[in-house]
Amino acid sequence: MSRQADVWVDDRKAGLLAETDEGYTFQYDPVYLDNVDSLPVSLTMPLREQLYQSAVLFPFFDGLIPEGWLLQIAEDNWKLAAKDRFGLLLACCRDCIGNVSIMERIS
């Protein structure tokens, strides 16, 4: 079973990020794509209908995860391993710096 997260830009759901057995996927929400004011989550992930796929967590999302002492606090408090990048993203990036937020999707 894969873990999933809704990706929000400002106050609008932009897409779905998922961890799969093969790696990671991200797909923009069709409603978000239909809005002329929509912004890409990253310059490296322009708006498009096609699914993004990667064997590793996309660099933009990985870059949202805290580093240094703040990462250590997150690992200690949530008992997450530094290698569990998706788990750290879900735990730490609900309200991160910038206009992108990650909200875990519970099935």
Contacts in CASP RR format, 6 or more apart in sequence:
PFRMAT RR
TARGET T0000
AUTHOR 0000-0000-0000
METHOD contacts of the structure
MODEL  1
MSRQADVWVDDRKAGLLAETDEGYTFQYDPVYLDNVDSLPVSLTMPLREQ
LYQSAVLFPFFDGLIPEGWLLQIAEDNWKLAAKDRFGLLLACCRDCIGNV
SIMERIS
1 107 0 8 1.000
2 18 0 8 1.000
2 19 0 8 1.000
2 20 0 8 1.000
2 21 0 8 1.000
3 18 0 8 1.000
3 19 0 8 1.000
3 86 0 8 1.000
3 87 0 8 1.000
3 90 0 8 1.000
3 104 0 8 1.000
4 16 0 8 1.000
4 17 0 8 1.000
4 18 0 8 1.000
4 19 0 8 1.000
4 104 0 8 1.000
4 105 0 8 1.000
4 107 0 8 1.000
5 16 0 8 1.000
5 17 0 8 1.000
5 18 0 8 1.000
5 89 0 8 1.000
5 90 0 8 1.000
5 102 0 8 1.000
5 103 0 8 1.000
5 104 0 8 1.000
5 105 0 8 1.000
6 13 0 8 1.000
6 15 0 8 1.000
6 16 0 8 1.000
6 17 0 8 1.000
6 102 0 8 1.000
6 103 0 8 1.000
6 105 0 8 1.000
7 13 0 8 1.000
7 14 0 8 1.000
7 15 0 8 1.000
7 16 0 8 1.000
7 17 0 8 1.000
7 26 0 8 1.000
7 41 0 8 1.000
7 100 0 8 1.000
7 101 0 8 1.000
7 102 0 8 1.000
7 103 0 8 1.000
8 14 0 8 1.000
8 100 0 8 1.000
8 101 0 8 1.000
8 102 0 8 1.000
8 103 0 8 1.000
9 32 0 8 1.000
9 38 0 8 1.000
9 39 0 8 1.000
9 41 0 8 1.000
9 99 0 8 1.000
9 100 0 8 1.000
10 99 0 8 1.000
12 32 0 8 1.000
12 35 0 8 1.000
12 38 0 8 1.000
13 29 0 8 1.000
13 31 0 8 1.000
13 32 0 8 1.000
14 28 0 8 1.000
14 29 0 8 1.000
14 32 0 8 1.000
14 38 0 8 1.000
14 41 0 8 1.000
14 100 0 8 1.000
15 26 0 8 1.000
15 27 0 8 1.000
15 28 0 8 1.000
15 29 0 8 1.000
15 32 0 8 1.000
15 41 0 8 1.000
16 25 0 8 1.000
16 26 0 8 1.000
16 27 0 8 1.000
16 29 0 8 1.000
16 105 0 8 1.000
17 24 0 8 1.000
17 25 0 8 1.000
17 26 0 8 1.000
17 58 0 8 1.000
17 61 0 8 1.000
17 102 0 8 1.000
18 24 0 8 1.000
18 25 0 8 1.000
18 26 0 8 1.000
19 86 0 8 1.000
22 53 0 8 1.000
22 55 0 8 1.000
23 53 0 8 1.000
23 54 0 8 1.000
23 55 0 8 1.000
23 56 0 8 1.000
24 53 0 8 1.000
24 54 0 8 1.000
24 55 0 8 1.000
24 56 0 8 1.000
24 57 0 8 1.000
24 58 0 8 1.000
24 61 0 8 1.000
24 86 0 8 1.000
25 51 0 8 1.000
25 52 0 8 1.000
25 53 0 8 1.000
25 54 0 8 1.000
26 41 0 8 1.000
26 45 0 8 1.000
26 51 0 8 1.000
26 52 0 8 1.000
26 58 0 8 1.000
26 61 0 8 1.000
27 50 0 8 1.000
27 51 0 8 1.000
27 52 0 8 1.000
28 47 0 8 1.000
28 48 0 8 1.000
28 49 0 8 1.000
30 49 0 8 1.000
32 38 0 8 1.000
33 47 0 8 1.000
33 48 0 8 1.000
33 49 0 8 1.000
38 47 0 8 1.000
39 47 0 8 1.000
39 99 0 8 1.000
40 46 0 8 1.000
40 47 0 8 1.000
41 60 0 8 1.000
41 100 0 8 1.000
42 58 0 8 1.000
42 60 0 8 1.000
44 58 0 8 1.000
44 59 0 8 1.000
44 60 0 8 1.000
45 52 0 8 1.000
45 58 0 8 1.000
45 60 0 8 1.000
52 58 0 8 1.000
56 62 0 8 1.000
57 85 0 8 1.000
57 86 0 8 1.000
57 89 0 8 1.000
61 89 0 8 1.000
61 93 0 8 1.000
61 102 0 8 1.000
62 85 0 8 1.000
62 89 0 8 1.000
64 89 0 8 1.000
64 92 0 8 1.000
64 93 0 8 1.000
64 96 0 8 1.000
64 100 0 8 1.000
64 102 0 8 1.000
65 71 0 8 1.000
65 85 0 8 1.000
65 88 0 8 1.000
65 89 0 8 1.000
65 92 0 8 1.000
65 93 0 8 1.000
66 74 0 8 1.000
66 88 0 8 1.000
66 92 0 8 1.000
71 82 0 8 1.000
71 88 0 8 1.000
74 80 0 8 1.000
74 88 0 8 1.000
74 91 0 8 1.000
74 92 0 8 1.000
75 81 0 8 1.000
75 82 0 8 1.000
75 88 0 8 1.000
78 91 0 8 1.000
80 87 0 8 1.000
80 88 0 8 1.000
80 91 0 8 1.000
82 88 0 8 1.000
89 102 0 8 1.000
90 102 0 8 1.000
90 104 0 8 1.000
93 100 0 8 1.000
93 101 0 8 1.000
93 102 0 8 1.000
94 101 0 8 1.000
94 102 0 8 1.000
94 103 0 8 1.000
94 104 0 8 1.000
95 101 0 8 1.000
96 102 0 8 1.000
END
